[in-house]
Amino acid sequence: MTDLKEVLQFIRNADKSELEAIKNSYDIRRSEIVYSVKSSLRVGDNVSINHKKISNNRMFFVTKINGVNVKVSEVNGKGSYTVHPSLLVKV
């Protein structure tokens, strides 16, 4: 495994074409991870939202899975949100 410090140093010294290749690889991998998270979710699953404005103690359940986002409602019925799957943590 490559050391993270080495990778960051390489990025600092990379030229435009190398940065573009890194960005493309990053975008593809992030897309794979989001797809994986989204495919593991089912309507009714309990989740929490990993976001600075929402407390980790708040519990939600999945109400609908859309093409890009997931709709969740709070367990005690206070609110609902449309959230990107990368922010959801399955409980």
Buried (B, 14 or more C-beta within 10 A) or exposed (E): EEEEEEEEEEEEEEEEEEEEEBEEEEEEEEEEEBEEBBEEBEEEBEBBBEEEEBEEEEBBBBBEBEEEBBBBBBEEEEEBBEBBBEBBEEE
